[in-house]
Amino acid sequence: MVVLVVFLIVFFVLLLGMAAFEFGRYSLCAQQFQHCVDIAALGGAAGLASAQNTNQASAQSIAISTAQWVMERNYVLDTPLATRVTFTSSAASPPTPTTKNRANINFTWLDPETGLPTGVPGDQKVFKIQGAYAYPPIVGNWIGLGPSALLRCTANGNGGGTQLDVMLCFDVSGSIDDSTKTTFVDRYTNGTFNQYRAARQGTVYANCGTSSDTGTGLNACYPQNLGADNFACTYVAARRGQTQGAPAPANGATTGGRYSDIVVNLDENDVYGGGTFGGLPFPNIGTLVEAARGNLESIAVANAAQVNYGALGVTPQSGYYRTYWEQANEHRHPLIDAQKSAANFFYIMNNSVNAHFGLVAFSGTAGSNVSGPAIAGGANHIFPFPVANGNIPLSASVTGQVPLVPLSTVPGSAGSQFTQVSSKLPLAPTLQTTVLPQALTAEGGTDMNGALTRSLQQLLPAARISGGLGRQRTGATPAIIMFTDGRPNGNSGLGDANGVGSTATAATNGVKIYCIGLAQIPAIVGPMNAVLGPMAANTGGKLYVIPPGTGQAAALDRAFADIARSLVSLTR
């Protein structure tokens, strides 16, 4: 009896020991599998956040493939998961695999505000993984589980970015097109046909011959403010004549720094060399001048304006006027470069995280318009036909928007304001349409102080800033991006001279300011650092000063992309 009792005790202790061993091993398996799912979910979210892709479906595909790659690089109980995982897009819990040491993984997208699965692409910002792993017991047959038993290990993991409320302050002051390649042209008649002399060629800034670090008020496109230079080249209104019709009076004096027209060098060279744009030939500066004036819309119009189109090498036809101005607007620098980089930033952020956006343009007061003469006094404007918008001149006075897109408190993608912001920063106009995207107008001073204050008013309540609207969402991380090509030289009455008060308010309320200063001339780099540096440093943001020279467009893209990475922090 004693021997039997001892045997039974040893037997049961052995069984309990094996059961405890199996339970411990199963728990370790479940724990390791949970870690694999967690890191895969965070990897997928990181893939989504870092995908520099303006297409949401492509960005989500990158997220899923990143999660798969991370999952398959891991092990469970020394068993590699590579080739052992089946991935499925589903919100349901996956079934237990029928083969040992294999996993079934289901992916789905959640609305970050409700935590529920969603089929709305704009709300698909949280990455969820549900997993099931087939654990094979080592001593299952000894403890009554059978020789082919498989135990189910389950794991769930979420990954996504923080909620963000982002305001962009975007400079549209008069100097924001100073790097545009242009020709200042003296257009005159020899008594029979129009003649064209390139008075100066190069960037707007260089052609003006100024040394001011705040740039010039002259513009490559309307409103050109041609009478406002007083620099090395002088606009002579009397030599301009009508926009269409009779040319300027005969004048044999074709020397000196005088001009009647500014045209954009559509080939992006300092000295225009010709090219085909929008399907139409623009072989020389004479073609640019007459197309900009609307004198190539028909042979009758060209003859009335004394255009020697045979010598120019073109055939007048409808579309020259529209094509020139569409193309000219697309070749304004650095305005168009910053516009494209900012638009890409919004696309990428909108794909990556639950972000709400606002836009405060600045020169005049955001949300208002700026107006100026299309040319200047002394020009009789006759335009060939009306165009709905797009900054193509309609009359002697040109009005442009200084956009303001407020933050919205509406939950989810419905309140992101992404569409509204994107419409103010069109990537490019679509040719051959009846309505063009509204082009941003370069006009006015650099009121970055007012822009900062208006952005803070969108984010903060009235108790924290005068005029505050308190539209920052609970739990959302606030940020302001300041893009400018200069230093403050205008003030709408909001804020102080250098934004010190606004910066202090931002810092007190946890609003980081990221500053991008694009320097068109070396002289502005020092003042930019002096003004923008404290804004970024004192709020925990970052400063990017892009020096003048080639590669500015790529540098702008990198700056906006780096800010996007800085703003997106991953959460489980």
C-alpha positions in Angstrom: 0.0 0.0 0.0 2.8 2.4 0.8 4.5 1.7 -2.5 1.2 2.2 -4.3 0.5 5.5 -2.6 4.0 6.7 -3.3 3.6 5.7 -7.0 0.3 7.4 -7.3 1.7 10.6 -5.6 4.6 10.6 -8.0 2.4 9.9 -11.0 0.0 12.8 -10.2 2.8 15.1 -9.3 4.4 14.3 -12.7 1.1 14.9 -14.4 0.7 18.2 -12.6 4.2 19.2 -13.4 3.7 18.4 -17.1 0.4 20.3 -17.1 2.1 23.3 -15.4 5.0 23.1 -17.9 2.5 23.0 -20.8 0.5 25.9 -19.4 3.6 28.0 -18.9 4.8 27.2 -22.4 1.3 28.1 -23.8 1.3 31.4 -21.8 4.7 32.2 -23.2 3.5 31.4 -26.7 0.4 33.7 -26.2 2.6 36.5 -24.9 5.1 36.3 -27.7 2.3 36.1 -30.3 0.7 39.2 -28.7 4.1 41.1 -29.1 4.3 40.0 -32.7 0.8 41.4 -33.4 1.5 44.6 -31.5 4.7 45.3 -33.4 3.0 44.5 -36.7 0.2 46.9 -35.9 2.6 49.6 -35.0 4.7 48.8 -38.1 1.7 49.1 -40.3 0.8 52.4 -38.7 4.4 53.6 -39.2 4.2 52.6 -42.8 1.0 54.6 -43.2 2.5 57.6 -41.5 5.7 57.6 -43.4 4.3 56.8 -46.8 5.0 59.9 -48.9 2.0 59.1 -51.1 -0.9 61.4 -52.1 -3.1 58.4 -52.9 -4.8 56.9 -49.9 -5.3 53.4 -51.4 -1.6 53.2 -52.1 -0.7 54.5 -48.7 -2.9 51.9 -47.1 -1.4 49.2 -49.2 2.0 50.2 -48.0 0.7 50.0 -44.4 -0.6 46.5 -44.8 2.6 45.2 -46.6 4.7 46.8 -43.9 2.7 45.1 -41.2 3.1 41.7 -43.0 6.8 42.2 -43.4 7.2 43.0 -39.7 5.1 40.0 -38.7 7.1 37.6 -40.8 10.4 38.8 -39.4 9.4 37.6 -35.9 9.4 34.3 -34.0 7.0 32.5 -31.6 8.8 30.0 -29.3 11.8 29.9 -31.7 9.6 29.1 -34.7 10.0 31.7 -37.5 6.7 33.1 -38.8 8.0 33.6 -42.3 5.8 31.6 -44.7 3.7 30.6 -41.8 1.1 33.5 -41.7 -2.1 33.9 -43.7 -3.2 37.5 -44.1 -6.8 38.5 -44.7 -8.6 41.8 -44.9 -11.5 41.4 -42.5 -13.0 42.8 -39.3 -14.0 39.4 -38.1 -11.9 37.3 -35.6 -9.8 34.9 -37.6 -10.3 31.1 -37.4 -7.7 28.9 -35.7 -5.2 27.5 -38.2 -5.5 23.7 -38.8 -1.7 23.3 -39.0 0.6 23.7 -36.0 2.8 26.8 -35.6 0.8 28.8 -38.1 -1.1 32.0 -37.7 -4.1 33.6 -39.3 -4.1 37.4 -39.3 -7.1 39.7 -40.2 -6.6 43.4 -40.9 -9.2 46.1 -40.6 -9.4 49.9 -40.4 -11.1 51.7 -37.6 -12.5 55.1 -37.1 -10.1 56.6 -34.5 -12.9 58.6 -32.9 -15.4 55.8 -32.5 -13.1 52.8 -32.4 -15.4 51.0 -34.8 -14.6 49.4 -38.2 -15.3 51.9 -41.0 -15.6 51.7 -44.8 -15.2 55.5 -45.1 -11.7 56.0 -46.6 -11.3 59.4 -45.0 -11.9 57.9 -41.5 -9.6 54.8 -42.0 -6.7 56.0 -39.8 -6.3 53.3 -37.1 -4.8 50.0 -38.1 -6.2 46.9 -36.3 -4.9 43.4 -36.4 -6.6 40.3 -35.0 -4.6 37.1 -34.9 -5.0 33.4 -34.1 -2.1 31.0 -33.6 -2.1 27.2 -33.6 -0.1 26.1 -30.5 0.9 22.4 -30.5 1.2 21.0 -26.9 4.4 19.1 -26.4 2.9 16.7 -23.8 -0.7 17.0 -24.8 -1.1 13.3 -25.2 0.1 12.8 -21.6 -2.3 15.3 -20.1 -5.4 14.1 -22.0 -5.4 16.6 -24.9 -4.7 13.9 -27.6 -1.8 13.5 -29.9 -3.0 16.0 -32.6 -4.4 18.7 -30.3 -3.9 22.4 -31.3 -4.6 25.2 -28.8 -5.7 28.6 -30.0 -3.7 31.7 -29.0 -5.4 35.0 -29.8 -4.0 38.5 -30.0 -5.4 41.9 -30.9 -3.3 45.0 -31.7 -4.1 48.6 -32.8 -1.7 51.1 -34.3 -2.2 54.7 -35.4 -1.2 58.3 -35.2 -2.3 60.9 -32.7 -5.1 63.3 -33.6 -3.7 66.5 -35.0 -5.1 70.0 -35.5 -2.8 71.8 -37.9 -2.8 75.4 -39.1 -0.7 76.5 -42.1 0.3 80.2 -42.4 1.1 80.7 -46.1 2.9 83.7 -47.4 1.3 85.3 -50.6 3.1 88.7 -50.3 4.2 90.6 -53.4 7.8 89.2 -53.3 6.7 85.5 -53.3 7.2 85.3 -57.1 10.5 87.2 -57.2 12.4 84.1 -58.5 10.2 83.8 -61.6 12.3 83.8 -64.8 11.0 86.7 -66.9 11.8 89.1 -69.7 11.2 92.8 -69.4 10.3 93.8 -73.0 10.2 97.1 -74.8 7.4 96.6 -77.3 7.2 99.4 -80.0 6.3 99.8 -83.6 8.5 100.6 -86.6 5.5 102.1 -88.3 4.5 98.8 -89.9 4.9 96.0 -87.4 5.6 95.6 -83.7 9.1 95.1 -82.6 10.4 93.6 -79.3 13.6 94.4 -77.4 14.5 92.4 -74.3 15.3 95.2 -71.9 16.3 92.8 -69.1 16.2 89.1 -68.7 16.3 86.9 -65.6 14.4 86.7 -62.3 12.0 89.4 -61.4 14.3 90.4 -58.5 17.4 90.5 -60.6 15.7 92.4 -63.4 14.5 95.1 -61.0 18.1 95.7 -59.8 17.1 96.2 -56.2 19.1 95.3 -53.1 16.2 95.2 -50.7 16.0 92.1 -48.6 12.2 92.3 -48.6 12.1 91.7 -52.4 10.0 93.6 -55.0 6.3 94.5 -55.4 6.5 93.8 -59.1 4.9 90.5 -60.2 5.4 88.2 -63.1 1.6 87.8 -63.4 -1.3 90.1 -62.8 -1.4 92.4 -60.9 2.0 93.3 -62.2 2.3 96.7 -60.6 4.6 97.8 -63.4 4.7 101.4 -62.4 6.0 100.6 -58.9 9.6 99.7 -59.6 11.8 102.7 -59.7 14.7 100.4 -60.0 17.3 99.7 -62.8 14.5 99.2 -65.4 11.7 101.7 -65.9 8.2 101.1 -67.0 7.0 103.6 -69.6 3.2 103.6 -69.8 3.1 105.8 -72.9 5.0 103.1 -74.9 2.5 100.4 -73.9 -0.5 101.5 -76.0 -3.7 99.4 -76.0 -3.6 95.9 -74.7 -5.2 95.0 -78.1 -5.6 97.1 -81.2 -3.3 100.0 -82.1 0.3 99.5 -81.1 2.5 102.0 -79.1 3.5 105.1 -80.9 6.5 104.9 -83.3 9.7 105.5 -81.4 13.1 104.7 -82.7 14.8 105.1 -79.3 15.2 101.4 -78.3 18.1 101.7 -75.9 18.1 102.1 -72.1 16.3 100.4 -69.3 12.8 101.0 -70.5 10.0 98.4 -70.9 6.3 98.1 -71.6 5.7 94.5 -70.8 6.8 91.7 -68.5 6.4 88.2 -69.7 7.2 84.9 -68.0 9.9 82.8 -69.6 7.9 79.6 -69.9 11.0 77.5 -70.6 12.4 78.4 -67.1 15.6 79.9 -68.6 17.1 83.3 -67.8 17.2 84.0 -71.6 14.0 82.7 -73.2 14.8 80.1 -75.9 11.3 79.1 -77.0 9.2 76.0 -76.7 5.7 74.4 -77.2 3.3 74.8 -74.3 -0.3 73.6 -74.1 0.1 72.3 -77.6 0.9 75.8 -79.0 4.3 77.1 -80.2 5.9 80.0 -78.3 9.2 80.4 -80.3 10.2 83.8 -79.0 9.5 86.7 -76.6 7.4 88.4 -79.3 5.0 85.5 -79.2 4.9 85.6 -75.4 4.1 89.4 -75.5 1.3 89.1 -78.1 -0.2 86.0 -76.5 -0.3 87.7 -73.1 -2.1 90.7 -74.6 -4.6 88.5 -76.4 -3.4 89.6 -79.9 -3.0 86.0 -81.2 -6.6 84.9 -80.9 -7.3 85.4 -84.6 -5.6 86.7 -87.7 -8.0 89.7 -87.7 -7.0 90.6 -84.2 -3.3 90.2 -85.0 -3.6 92.3 -88.1 -5.4 95.1 -86.2 -2.6 95.1 -83.6 0.1 95.1 -86.3 1.6 91.7 -85.2 3.9 90.3 -87.8 3.0 86.7 -86.9 4.7 85.4 -90.0 8.0 86.8 -88.7 7.2 85.4 -85.3 6.7 81.9 -86.8 3.2 81.3 -85.5 -0.4 81.2 -86.8 -2.9 83.2 -84.7 -5.7 81.0 -83.2 -8.0 80.9 -80.3 -6.3 79.6 -77.2 -3.0 81.5 -77.1 -4.2 84.0 -74.5 -5.6 81.3 -72.1 -2.6 79.0 -72.6 0.0 81.7 -71.9 -1.7 82.8 -68.6 -2.2 79.2 -67.5 1.4 78.4 -68.1 2.6 81.7 -66.7 0.8 81.0 -63.4 2.4 77.6 -63.2 5.9 79.0 -63.6 5.9 81.5 -60.7 8.6 80.8 -58.2 8.9 80.1 -55.4 5.1 80.5 -55.0 4.2 77.5 -57.1 6.8 75.4 -55.5 5.6 76.1 -52.0 2.0 75.7 -53.1 2.8 72.2 -54.4 4.8 71.2 -51.4 2.1 72.4 -49.0 -0.6 70.6 -51.0 1.4 67.4 -50.9 1.9 67.8 -47.2 -1.9 68.0 -46.7 -2.5 65.0 -48.9 0.1 62.9 -47.0 -1.2 64.0 -43.6 -4.8 63.4 -44.6 -3.9 59.8 -45.6 -1.8 59.1 -42.5 -3.7 60.4 -39.4 -6.9 61.8 -38.1 -6.0 65.4 -38.9 -8.0 68.6 -39.1 -6.6 71.4 -41.2 -6.8 75.2 -41.4 -5.2 77.7 -43.7 -4.3 81.3 -43.1 -2.7 83.0 -46.1 -1.1 86.3 -45.3 -0.2 89.6 -47.1 -3.4 91.4 -46.4 -6.0 90.1 -43.9 -6.7 86.4 -44.4 -10.2 85.8 -45.7 -10.3 89.1 -47.6 -9.1 90.0 -51.1 -6.3 92.1 -52.5 -6.7 94.3 -55.5 -4.4 96.1 -57.9 -4.1 97.4 -61.4 -3.6 94.6 -63.9 -0.8 96.7 -65.5 -0.7 100.3 -64.4 -2.0 103.6 -65.6 -1.8 104.6 -69.2 -2.9 101.2 -70.7 -6.2 100.7 -72.4 -7.3 97.2 -71.7 -9.3 95.2 -74.2 -9.5 91.5 -73.3 -10.3 88.9 -75.8 -13.0 86.9 -74.0 -14.2 86.4 -70.4 -12.7 83.5 -68.3 -14.4 82.4 -65.1 -11.4 82.7 -62.8 -7.8 81.4 -62.4 -6.1 84.8 -62.2 -6.4 85.4 -66.0 -7.0 89.1 -66.4 -10.6 90.2 -67.0 -10.3 94.0 -66.6 -7.9 96.8 -65.7 -8.2 95.9 -62.0 -7.3 92.4 -60.7 -8.6 91.0 -57.5 -7.1 88.0 -55.8 -7.9 86.0 -52.7 -6.0 85.9 -49.4 -7.5 82.5 -48.4 -8.7 81.6 -44.9 -9.9 78.1 -44.2 -11.0 77.8 -40.5 -10.7 74.7 -38.4 -13.8 72.6 -38.1 -15.1 70.9 -34.9 -17.2 68.4 -36.9 -15.8 64.8 -36.0 -13.9 62.6 -38.4 -13.0 63.2 -42.0 -16.2 65.3 -42.5 -14.5 68.0 -40.5 -11.0 67.7 -41.8 -11.3 70.7 -44.1 -9.0 68.8 -46.5 -11.0 69.5 -49.6 -11.4 73.2 -48.7 -7.7 73.6 -48.0 -6.7 71.7 -51.2 -8.9 73.9 -53.3 -6.9 76.9 -52.2 -3.6 75.2 -53.0 -4.3 73.6 -56.4 -1.5 71.4 -57.6 -1.9 72.5 -61.2 -4.7 73.9 -63.4 -6.4 71.5 -65.7 -6.1 72.7 -69.3 -9.0 72.9 -71.7 -11.6 73.4 -69.0 -14.1 76.2 -68.7 -13.3 77.0 -65.1 -9.7 77.2 -63.8 -8.6 76.7 -60.2 -8.2 79.9 -58.4 -4.5 80.9 -58.6 -2.9 82.5 -55.5 -2.0 86.1 -56.1 1.3 87.7 -55.1 0.4 91.1 -53.7 1.0 93.1 -50.5 3.3 93.0 -47.4 4.4 90.2 -45.2 2.1 90.2 -42.2 3.2 87.0 -40.5 2.3 88.4 -37.1 -1.4 88.7 -38.0 -1.3 85.2 -39.5 0.1 83.7 -36.3 -2.5 85.4 -34.2 -5.4 84.3 -36.5 -4.1 80.7 -36.3 -4.0 80.8 -32.6 -7.5 82.2 -32.5 -8.7 79.2 -34.4 -7.1 76.8 -31.9 -7.5 78.5 -28.5 -10.6 79.6 -26.6 -11.3 83.3 -25.8 -10.1 82.8 -22.3 -6.6 82.1 -23.6 -6.4 84.6 -26.5 -8.5 87.6 -27.5 -10.9 86.6 -30.2 -10.2 82.9 -29.6 -12.7 80.5 -31.2 -11.5 77.3 -29.4 -11.7 74.9 -32.3 -8.9 72.6 -31.1 -10.4 69.2 -30.5 -10.1 67.5 -27.1 -7.1 65.1 -27.3 -5.8 66.6 -30.5 -2.2 67.8 -30.8 -2.1 71.4 -32.1 0.6 72.8 -34.4 1.2 75.8 -36.7 3.4 75.8 -39.8 4.7 79.2 -40.8 5.9 79.4 -44.4 7.4 82.7 -45.7 10.0 84.1 -48.0 10.9 87.1 -46.0 10.6 88.9 -42.7 7.7 91.0 -41.2 7.2 94.2 -43.1 3.4 94.6 -42.8 1.1 94.4 -39.8 -2.7 94.2 -39.9 -2.9 95.3 -36.2 -2.9 91.8 -34.8 0.1 90.6 -32.8 3.3 92.6 -32.3 6.1 93.6 -34.6 8.0 90.3 -34.6 5.4 87.8 -33.3 7.0 87.6 -29.8 3.6 87.9 -28.0 2.0 85.3 -30.3 5.0 83.0 -29.8 4.7 83.2 -26.0 0.9 82.5 -26.2 1.7 79.4 -28.4 4.3 78.2 -26.0 2.1 78.6 -23.0 -0.7 76.6 -24.6 1.5 73.8 -26.0 1.2 74.9 -29.7 4.4 74.1 -31.6 5.4 76.4 -34.4 7.3 74.9 -37.3 8.9 77.6 -39.5 10.0 77.3 -43.2 11.9 80.2 -44.4 12.7 80.2 -48.2 15.4 82.7 -48.9 15.4 84.1 -52.5 18.5 86.2 -51.8 21.5 85.7 -49.4 20.7 89.0 -47.6 17.4 87.6 -46.1 18.9 84.5 -44.4 20.1 86.4 -41.3 16.8 88.3 -40.7 14.9 85.0 -41.3 16.9 83.2 -38.6 16.5 86.2 -36.2 12.7 86.2 -36.6 11.8 82.6 -37.3 14.4 81.0 -35.0 12.8 82.0 -31.7 9.3 81.2 -32.9 10.4 77.6 -33.5 12.8 77.2 -30.6 10.5 78.8 -27.9 7.6 76.5 -28.8 9.4 73.2 -29.3 9.0 73.3 -33.1 11.7 73.4 -35.7 13.2 75.9 -38.1 14.0 75.2 -41.8 15.8 78.0 -43.6 16.3 77.1 -47.3 19.1 79.1 -48.9 18.9 80.6 -52.3 20.0 78.6 -55.3 19.1 75.5 -57.2 17.2 72.7 -55.5 14.8 74.8 -53.5 11.7 72.9 -54.7 13.2 69.6 -53.5 14.3 71.2 -50.2 10.7 72.5 -49.7 9.4 69.0 -50.2 11.9 67.6 -47.7 11.0 70.3 -45.1 7.3 69.7 -45.3 7.9 65.9 -45.2 10.1 66.2 -42.2 7.4 68.3 -40.4 4.9 65.6 -41.2 7.1 62.9 -39.6 7.7 65.1 -36.6 4.0 65.6 -36.0 2.9 62.0 -36.4 3.6 60.0 -33.2 2.3 56.4 -33.0 0.0 55.1 -30.3 -1.3 51.6 -29.5 
